[in-house]
Amino acid sequence: MSIDQGNIINNDQIIEKAKIFFKDEIVQNHIKNTEKLVNLKEFQVNPFLDKYKANFLEGNDDAISIAKALAYPRILGTSINTIFGNQLQKFCNTTLEGFSSTTSGIDIEFIDKIDHRKKYCQIKAGPNTINKDDIITIKNHFKGIRNLARTNHLQVGMTDCVVGVFYGEPYELSNHYKKIDEDYPVYIGKEFWHRLTGDVNFYSKITDAIGEVAKEVNSKELVNNVIEKLAQQISQQSFDEI
């Protein structure tokens, strides 16, 4: 078996593991978080803005419209994004287990398929998922690795410590990432997955694979049920006094 064939098999395994992970971890947690939204106490209600949003969305501020205005952003926005971010470490430990690292502050280690050097990589979800404090933390981790490498007479250059961002385009990177990129490379989306797997099209392949899993998920009935129960709670009390 040639090296190229081996890479293809490993890449296929990553895709299959990613599909299983998304189905078992992301989807199931998304369903659980959605089910919780039948309780009005799950929301920080703003009777001014929430009535406005209900009118903006549905043209009225009756209970069902307010319920939709409350629940939709949580179901389709903050909930799923939070789940994905929280499960990132588990994704590295399972789907990318072949690259797992025992080095403190590092998520995965891999041989870069473009420059063929070993990379010590911190994984992040998307182009806006770090804050200002993370800049120093990440740089200190990388500095520590390079110091330890010198002590052990190993050559680890600044370009060997990298941040890998799962999704997005280079132009979307926040200024926080750009500050890191001044010293250590930040690889995002297509370039990250290319360097990890050696397949220039892998980013498209893995996102398409996740899309296939998504086609199997139809939670319309669940969402409608949540909206109806939430609307019942809203109608049973003065929304202005919640």
C-alpha positions in Angstrom: 0.0 0.0 0.0 1.4 3.4 -1.0 1.6 6.4 1.4 -1.1 8.1 -0.7 -3.5 5.2 -0.2 -2.9 5.2 3.5 -3.7 8.9 3.7 -7.0 8.3 1.8 -8.0 5.6 4.3 -7.2 7.8 7.3 -9.0 10.7 5.8 -12.1 8.5 5.2 -11.9 7.4 8.8 -11.9 11.1 9.9 -15.0 11.8 7.9 -16.9 8.7 9.2 -15.9 9.5 12.8 -17.0 13.1 12.3 -20.4 12.0 11.1 -20.9 9.7 14.1 -19.7 12.4 16.4 -22.0 15.0 15.0 -25.0 12.6 15.2 -24.2 11.4 18.7 -22.9 14.5 20.4 -24.0 17.7 18.5 -27.5 16.6 17.5 -28.4 14.8 20.7 -27.3 17.8 22.9 -29.1 20.2 20.6 -32.3 18.2 21.1 -31.8 18.2 24.9 -31.2 22.0 24.9 -34.2 22.6 22.7 -36.5 20.6 25.0 -35.5 22.8 28.0 -36.9 25.8 26.2 -40.5 24.9 27.1 -39.8 26.7 30.4 -40.0 30.5 30.3 -37.5 30.7 33.1 -34.8 29.6 30.6 -35.0 33.1 29.1 -34.0 36.5 30.2 -37.2 38.2 29.2 -37.2 41.8 28.0 -40.9 42.8 27.5 -40.0 45.8 25.4 -37.6 44.2 23.0 -39.3 40.8 22.9 -42.6 42.2 22.0 -40.9 44.3 19.3 -39.1 41.2 18.0 -42.4 39.3 17.9 -44.0 42.1 15.8 -41.0 42.2 13.6 -41.1 38.5 13.0 -44.8 37.8 12.9 -46.6 41.1 12.7 -48.2 40.8 16.1 -47.2 40.3 19.8 -49.5 37.5 20.7 -48.2 34.6 22.9 -47.2 32.3 20.0 -45.3 35.1 18.3 -43.4 36.1 21.4 -42.6 32.4 22.0 -41.1 32.2 18.5 -39.1 35.4 19.0 -37.7 34.0 22.2 -37.0 30.4 21.1 -35.8 30.7 17.5 -32.5 32.6 18.3 -31.7 30.1 21.1 -32.5 27.0 19.0 -30.8 28.1 15.8 -28.1 30.4 17.2 -26.6 30.4 20.7 -27.5 26.9 21.6 -26.0 25.0 18.7 -22.9 27.3 18.6 -22.3 26.8 22.3 -22.6 23.1 21.9 -20.2 23.0 19.1 -17.6 25.0 21.0 -18.0 23.0 24.2 -17.6 19.7 22.3 -14.5 20.7 20.4 -12.1 19.1 22.8 -14.0 15.9 22.7 -14.0 16.0 18.9 -10.2 16.2 19.0 -10.0 13.3 21.4 -12.2 11.1 19.3 -12.5 12.1 15.7 -8.9 13.3 15.6 -7.6 10.8 18.1 -4.8 9.8 15.7 -3.3 13.3 16.1 -3.9 13.7 19.9 -1.2 15.4 21.9 0.1 14.8 25.4 1.9 18.2 25.4 0.4 20.7 27.8 -1.7 23.4 26.0 -1.7 21.5 22.7 -4.7 19.8 21.3 -3.2 17.9 18.4 0.2 17.2 16.8 0.6 16.4 13.1 3.0 16.3 10.2 2.1 19.2 8.0 1.3 17.8 4.6 2.5 21.0 2.8 5.8 21.8 4.5 6.3 18.3 6.0 7.2 19.7 9.5 5.7 18.6 12.8 3.1 21.0 14.0 2.0 21.6 17.6 -1.6 22.8 17.2 -4.2 24.5 19.3 -7.7 23.9 17.9 -10.4 26.6 17.8 -13.9 26.5 16.4 -14.4 29.5 14.2 -12.9 32.9 13.2 -14.4 34.8 16.2 -14.1 32.3 19.0 -11.3 33.8 21.1 -11.0 36.9 23.2 -8.2 39.3 24.0 -7.0 37.3 27.0 -6.6 34.2 24.8 -3.9 35.9 22.8 -1.4 35.9 25.7 -2.5 32.5 26.8 -1.9 30.9 23.4 1.4 32.7 22.9 2.7 31.6 26.3 1.8 28.0 25.6 3.7 28.1 22.3 6.7 29.9 24.0 6.7 27.2 26.7 6.9 24.4 24.0 9.8 26.1 22.2 11.7 26.5 25.5 11.1 22.9 26.4 12.2 21.8 22.9 15.5 23.8 23.3 16.1 22.1 26.6 15.7 18.7 24.9 17.8 19.7 21.9 14.8 19.7 19.5 14.2 22.1 16.8 10.8 23.7 17.0 10.5 26.9 15.1 7.8 29.6 15.5 6.0 28.4 12.4 5.8 24.9 14.0 3.4 26.2 16.7 0.1 26.9 15.0 -3.6 27.6 15.7 -6.0 25.5 13.6 -9.5 27.0 13.1 -12.1 24.5 12.0 -14.2 26.7 9.8 -14.2 30.1 8.1 -12.1 32.1 5.6 -8.9 34.1 6.3 -10.6 37.4 5.8 -13.1 36.5 8.6 -10.4 36.1 11.2 -10.8 38.5 14.2 -8.1 40.9 15.2 -7.3 38.6 18.1 -6.3 35.9 15.7 -4.4 38.4 13.6 -2.3 39.3 16.6 -1.4 35.7 17.1 -0.7 35.3 13.4 2.0 38.0 13.7 4.1 35.5 15.6 2.5 32.1 15.0 0.6 30.9 12.0 -3.2 30.7 12.1 -4.6 28.2 9.6 -8.3 28.4 9.0 -10.9 26.3 7.2 -9.6 24.9 3.9 -5.9 25.5 4.6 -6.1 23.9 8.0 -7.7 20.7 6.8 -5.4 20.6 3.8 -2.3 20.8 6.0 -3.8 18.2 8.4 -4.9 15.6 5.8 -3.0 16.4 2.6 -6.3 16.7 0.7 -6.9 20.1 -0.8 -10.6 19.4 -1.0 -11.0 17.9 2.5 -12.7 20.9 4.0 -15.5 20.6 1.5 -15.7 16.8 2.0 -16.1 17.0 5.8 -18.6 19.8 5.7 -20.6 18.0 3.1 -20.5 14.8 5.2 -21.9 16.8 8.2 -24.6 18.1 5.8 -25.6 14.5 5.1 -26.1 13.9 8.8 -28.2 17.1 9.0 -30.5 15.8 6.3 -31.4 12.9 8.6 -32.5 15.4 11.4 -36.0 16.8 11.2 -37.0 18.4 14.5 -39.8 20.5 13.2 -42.3 18.7 15.4 -40.1 19.2 18.5 -39.7 22.9 17.8 -43.4 23.4 17.2 -44.1 21.6 20.5 -41.6 23.8 22.4 -43.2 26.9 20.9 -46.7 25.9 21.8 -45.8 25.0 25.4 -43.8 28.2 25.8 -46.7 30.2 24.4 -49.0 28.6 27.0 -46.8 29.9 29.8 -46.6 33.3 28.3 -50.4 33.5 27.9 -51.0 32.4 31.5 -49.2 35.4 33.1 -48.6 39.0 32.5 -45.7 39.2 30.1 -44.9 42.7 31.4 -44.3 41.3 34.9 -42.2 38.3 34.1 
